[in-house]
Amino acid sequence: MKQIPLPIGTAPRPTLENFVPGANAAALHVLRQLARPSARSAPVYLWGPAGCGKTHLLRALADAHGDGATGFDAASPLPWTLGASATLVLIDDCQALDAERQHAAFTLFVEASGAGVPVAAAGRAPPVDLPLRDDLRTRLGWGPVFALQPLSDAEARTALRRHAQQRGIALGDEVIDYLLTRFSRDMKHLVHWLDRLDDYAWVEKRGGVTLPLLRRVLADAGEVPR
């Protein structure tokens, strides 16, 4: 079995511009306002299944704020502190916060509110359904709450093509068809395989990304599409 090469190409960083909104235009509009370092806003919360774009959008906001962004998730070590130069607080994977990190997140909300620093957070469920302490659930639901909708077939094609173009990949319809018909509509997962496929093609010095190459990459990885 041939080992898949380590990633070589540079994947495009997540931005609000390279996010394909689909049915999520309202959320994107609010986040564009929040992307300004001088923004003042109620907390914004995004929720939805894996692969719908939550983390992409939080990272895009972090990129827009640069050093002013302070980000945490369920794996971030304690303590969580609000820096003196913070312009935005980001909290991801809210559904997985343990008791200590729930306390840290609530404290951050209080400190950020007092300093006029907006908060954007994300999780797999709406605030009311999160397994969190009541005061934190309340804070997460104070402002706009957006349920991110998965992309349609046409929108997913657009997203994959855009990602391929940003990496300089010549991507045929047959490769997109194979990915969309044999894998779940999880854009993070699909983009991962597209990136791996491009790296593999580069190492193998092949002319482009093709369906036979995709099948070979999946077979070498032991991935069994449905």
Buried (B, 14 or more C-beta within 10 A) or exposed (E): EEEBBEBEBEBBEBBBEBBBBBEBEEBBEBBBEBBBEEBEBEBBBBBBBEBBBBBBBBBBBBBBBEEBBBBBBBEBEEEBEBEEEBBBBBBBBBBBBEEEBBBBBBBBBEBBBEEEBBBBBBBBBBBEEBEBBEEBBBBBBBBBBBBBBBBEEEBBBBBBBBBBEBBEBEBEEEBBEBBBEEBBBBBEBBBBBBBBBBBBBBEEEEEEBBBEBBEBBBEBBEEEEE
